[in-house]
Amino acid sequence: MISTDVLEEKAPIVGSLRKAEEVTWINPLLESTEEAMRKIDLTMEDVRDAEARLERFAPFIRRAFPETEKDGGLIESPVREISGMKEEMNSWQAAGLRGRLLLKMDSDLAVAGSVKARGGIYEILKHAEELAIREGMLEEGQSYEVFAREPFREFFSQYAVHVGSTGNLGLSIGIISAALGFRVYVHMSQDAKQWKKDLLRSKGVQVIEYAGDYGAAVKKGREEAMRDPASYFVDDENSVSLFLGYAVSALRLQRQLEAAGVKVDGEHPLFVYIPCGVGGAPGGITFGLKLIYGDHVHVFYAEPVQACCMILGMTTGLHNEICVQDIGLSGMTEADGLAVGRPSKFVGKTVEHLLSGEVTVQDDRLYVYMKELLDREGIFIEPSSCAAFAGPARIEKEEVCRAYLKEQGLEERMEQAAHLVWATGGSLVPADVRAEYVKKAEEKRP
């Protein structure tokens, strides 16, 4: 392990990270989108292919999950303007935020209630399709509604799915895999909330608990899957399928913003703020957004101060060769979905020239954001989702951010800017757990 002194010499920000201080970091490796995309093997064609696969599976989704009927079997969330939250942030945080503040409500995604419904569900559907085609279960032109029928469920019961998770990915993988008929094993770390374990078990999923962190759960899940040739392991750290499933969200967001009259161009910049754990979901979303909007979109990630693995990996250039425990952090956080100690190298290397920057956030602040959003907008999202609000709270307030805006030629365009906070989970949280969160928030409000 490299000493902290050497790390700090290489990346001075490590000194603040190891003290668990809130930091704001602008990525010095950011390039023009055209230059950055030359270094990435994936293309818009791959994202379109993923979108088409989700459309093929819409008849199955509609039948298996009746709540998706109104959307024709597509799993999608609304975008909502939250001007009251903007006023609140400008008032009690003196954020000085201009432009429009929007919320992408993946907290309300059908089936799994989080952003993981995108990548997680997509990967399992892709796996199921490949198995069905390989074994001659599908006829050309056949409706994918057949995946909901008993012969298919019996077929998939021969196979197992394993995944390591702190919570929301496990929910999405478990729910969709069980609906198809797979035997499902979700390996969950100590950070996972009890209600998520209980919900999975109610769906017939086998939940295996570990005393260690996310990394330990992933390692054990991978080992178990390797012992059984009929098993499939969902690799949140390295999966291209997960990544592309998340990237499809950008295509759908583009249509939603157009319908809402939100322009994104040289005069109307778009800022997007995404909570980040191991990196899969924010990485895929970033890739998709950059393919569509190029240099007109500016993406920032948000992480808890004790589990800031992506910013640590990117600032040091070590990616998955370093974890937060290496610099004395615990990896423990109230933001269970972000409780990851080691980042994805695949994601870090893919977005290192696309990402504008990162912020880290104290846990207490998550509850304050959660309560303000609930009070001003009547919207509940998980505390981990609320990390992203640190982005718009700082983008026009902190000197390092103002320097970024000046460098990008955006200072005079901020009145026309749109700021989109990506809510990553919340709708499945039980009422009693919500009440506990609200009580905590009331205790922490300054």
N, C-alpha and C positions, 0 to 999 in steps of 0.2 A: 504493500500500500504506500502511495506517495504521501510524504509528510504534509501536514497542513501549511507549514511555512512555505514549502515549494509550491503548493497549490495557490496560496495567496499571492505569491510572486507572479505566478502565471495568470491568475484571475483574481485581482484584489477584492472583488465582490464576495469571494468565499469567506472573507473575514466577517462580513455582516451576516452571511447565511449561517455560519456556525454559531453565531450569537443569537440565532432565531429572531433577527430583526426583520421588520418589513422592508423590502427593497423594491425598487423599480429599475428594470434593466432594459436598455435598448440594444437590440442585436446588431453588433458591428459587422456581421457576416451577411446582412440583408443585401440582396441584389435585385436588379430589375427582374420581373417575373419571366421575361423572355430568356434571360441568362440562366436563371435558376432552373427552369424547366428542362434545359438542355442536359442537366445533370441527373434527371429523374427518368427512369425507364417507363413508368406508367404514363398514360395519356388520357385525353378526353374519351377516346374510343373505349377504354377500359371502364370508365365511369358510365358511359352510355350502355354498355353491355350489362353492368350491374343493375342499372335502372330497368332495362328490358326484362331481366330475370325477375325482379320484384313485381313487375306488371304481369308476367306469366303466372306467378303464384297468387295473384289477387283473388281468384275464385276460391282457392283453398283457404286463404286468410279470412275471406268473408264468411265462409261456412264454419270454420273452426272458432272464429272470434266474432260473434254477431255485432259487437260494438263497432266494428269497422264497416258495417253495411252502408252507412251514410257516405263513406268515402270510397265505396266500391272495392273494398278489400285492400286499399293502400293505407299504410300506417304513417300518418302525417300529423303535424302539430301546427297550431296557428301562430301568427306573429301579431303582437299587440303593442300599441304605443302606450307607454307608461309615463305620461307627463307629470303625474303627481309624484312619482318617485324621483323624477328629475328635480322638481321643485324642492323636495325634501333634502336631496343630496346637496343642492346648491345652498340650502338654508343651514343645516346643521354641520355640513362638512366644508362649506365654502368652496365647493368644487369648481364654480365658475363655468359649468358645462353649458355649451351652446348647442344648437341643432336639436334633432329629435332623439329621444331615448326610446328604444324598442326592446321587447322581450321575445325571444324565440322560445316557445313554450314546449320544448321536448320533455319538460316535467309532466306534460299531459299526453304524451304519446300513448296510443292504445296498446293493449296487450301487456307491456312491461313497464309503462310509466316512467321511462327515462330514455336518454339519448342512446343507451345500449340496445334499445329496440331496433335501432337502425343496423349497426354493424353485426351485433350478435345474432339477430334473427336472420339477417341476410346470409351469414356464413353457414348456418344450419340448413337453410333452404337450398343453398348451392350444393352442400354436401348431399342432401337428400336427392336432389335432382341427378347428381352424378351417379349415385348408387342405383337409382331407378332406371336410368338409361343403360348403365353397365349390365344390369341383370334383365333387361328387356321388359321392364314393367310398364314402360310408356310407349304409346303408339303415336306416330307423327300426327300433329295437329290436335291431339287430345287435350281437353280442358284439364288444367291442374287441379280442378275440384276433386279429381280422383284421389289426391293425396289425403283427403279426409275420410276415405272409405276404409273399411275393415281389412281388406286384403293388403293394403299398403301399410296399415298399422302393424299387422302381423309380420310383414316383411321387415319393417324397420326395428321390430322388437328383437331381431337377431343381432342388432348392432348397439354399441354403447357410445355415449358422448361424455367426455370429461372436460372440465374447465376449472381453473383456479380463479377466485374472485374475492373482493372485499364486500360485494353486495349486488350492485345493479347489473353487472355483466352476468353474474350467476343467475339472476332473476330472468333475464331475457333468454339466455341459453336454456335454462331449465324449463321455462314455460313453453317455448316453441318446440323443443326436443320432445317433451312429454306429449304435446298435442299431436306430433307426428307418430309417436309410438316408440321412440328410442328409449333404451335404458339410460338414465341420466345420473351422473355423479358430479356434484358441485363441491369442490374443495375450497372451504372458506377459512379465511384468517381470523384472528382474534378481533380484528377491527369491525367485522361484519355485525350489523344490528340483528338482534334476536328476531324481530318481526319479519325480516327478510328470510331468515332460516325457516321460520314457521310457515310462511307463505309457500316457499318451495316444497316443503314436506307435504303440505296440503295438496299439491299438484302431483304427488307421487314421485318426487325427485329425492334421491338419496343425498343428503347433505353430510359431508365429512368435515369435522371441525379440527383446527390446529391451533396450538398455543402460539405459534410464530406469526410473522407478518405475511403480507401478500406474497412476497417472494417465496416463502416456505410453502405456501398453499399451491402456488404454481408449480414448484419443483415436484411436490408429491403427486399432483394431478398428472403431470407429464410422465412420471415414472409408472404410475398405475396404468395409464393408457398404453404405454409401450409394452406392458406385459400381455396385453390382449390384442391379437391381430384384428379383431372385429371392433376395436375401439377407435374413436376419433378424438383428438385433443384440440381444443380451441386455444390457440396460442395468442393471447392478448398482446404479447410483447413483439411478435414478429409476423402476424397474419396479414397478408395482402388482401384476403377476402374481407376481413373486418374493416380494413382501411377503406376499401372501395365502397362497402356498404354505407359507411359514414359519409363518404364523398358525394353520394347521390343527394344528400340533403341540400347541397349547394344548388343543384338544378331546380329543386322544388322551391327553395328560398327565392331564387331569382324570379320565379313566376309570382310568388306572394308579394315581393317588394314592388314589382311592376303593377300588380292589382291594387296595392295600397298607395300608389303614386309616389313611391320613394325612388328617386333617381340616384343612380350610381355612375358617375363619370368624373372627368377632370375637375369640374366645378362643384361636384357633390360627392365628397369622399365618404366611404363606409368604413367604420371602425367596428370590429367584432371582438368580443371578449369571452373566452371559453375556459371553464375550470379544467385543470389538467391533473391526471394521475400518472399512469404509465405512458400515456400519450396517444393511444390508438384513436379515440374519438376526435380529440382536437386536431390530430394530425390529418386524418381523413377529411374533416371539414375544411381545414386550411387549404389542403390541396385542391379540393373542389372549388372553393371560393376564388382561389388564385387563377385557376383555369378559366373561370368565367369573367372575373372583374380585373384581373391583372394587377397593375400598380395602383388601381383606384380603391383597393380594399387593404386595410391595415389590421392584421390579426395579432392579438395579445393573449397570452395564457395567464391563468391565475392558479397559484398553489399555496397550500398551508405552509407556514414557516417551518414546521417540524417535518414536513414531508415534501420538500421542494426538489424532487429528484430531477425533473426535466431541466430546470434552470441550472442546477449543479452540473449535470452532464453536458449541457451545451456551452456554458461559460468556460469550463475546463477543457472542453474538447474530448473528454473521456467517455461520454455517453454512458453505456451500460457497464463500463469498467469501473465505475464509482457509484457508491450508494450514500445516502444521507448519514448513515451510521458511521461512515468513514471520517466524517467531520464532526462527530459528536452529537448529532441530532438523534431523536428517538424514533422518528417515523410515525409517531402516534399523533392522531388528530381526531377532532370531533367530525371532521369531514370524511366519513368512512369511505366514500367513493374515490377519494384522493389520497388515501393512506398507502402510498407506494414509496418504497425506499430506493428503487433502482429503475431508471427510465428505459424505454425501448430504444435500442440503437437504430433499428429500422426507421422508426418515426423521427428520431432526432436527426439522423443523417438526411432524411428526405426533406424535412422542413427547415433545415438550418439556414438556408438562403431565402426562405419565404416568410419566416416569422419576423414580425416587427419588434416584439419584446415580450417581457414577462413582468408580473408583479407577484409578491408573496404577501400573505395575509395572516394576521393573528386569528385564532379560533373565535375569540370573543366577538370580533367584528362581524363574523358570519351571522351570528344570532341577531345582531343589531340590524343588519341589512334585511334579514328574513322578516323581522317584525315590522320594519318600515314599509316593506313591500306589501305585507299583509294589511297593515293599517291604511295605507294610502291607495292601494289598488285592489284590495280584496283578493290577492293572489298568494297562494302558499306554494313555496318550493323548498326543497331540502336545504339544510345549512350548507352542505358542500356546493350546491349550485350557486349559492350567494357569494362565493369567493370572487366570481367574475365582476361583481359590482365595484370592486376595488379599481378596476380599469377605468371606467368613466369617471370615477371619483378623483382620479389623479391626472388624466390625460391633458387637462388644461390648467392644472394647478401646480404640478411639480416641475421644477426647472429642467430636469433631464427630458421630460416629455415635451415641454415647450421648445426645447432645442431640436427635438426630433421633428416637430411640426414645422419649424422654421427651415430645417434642412430639406424637408420634403415639399416645401413651398405651399404649406397648407394653412398658414396663420390667417390669411384673409378669406379662407373658405369654410371656416368652422361654423359659421351661422347656417350654412347649407349642408352641414354634415349630418349623417345618421349614425347613431351609436347603438349597436345591437348586442345585448347581453344574452348569452346562450344558457338557458335554464336546463339543467341536465337530469333532474329527477324531482319527484315529489308527490304525484297524484295517488300513488299506492300506499303512502304512509298512513297507518291507522290513526284514528281520531285521538286515542289516548297518547300516542307518541307525539302527535302534533301539539297536543296540549302541554306536554313536557317541554317541547322545544320553545313554545311561546312563553312558558314560565321562566325558562332560562334566559330568554331574550329580555324579559322585563327586568331581570336581575342585573343584566349586563348593560342596559341602556345608559349612556352617560348623562 
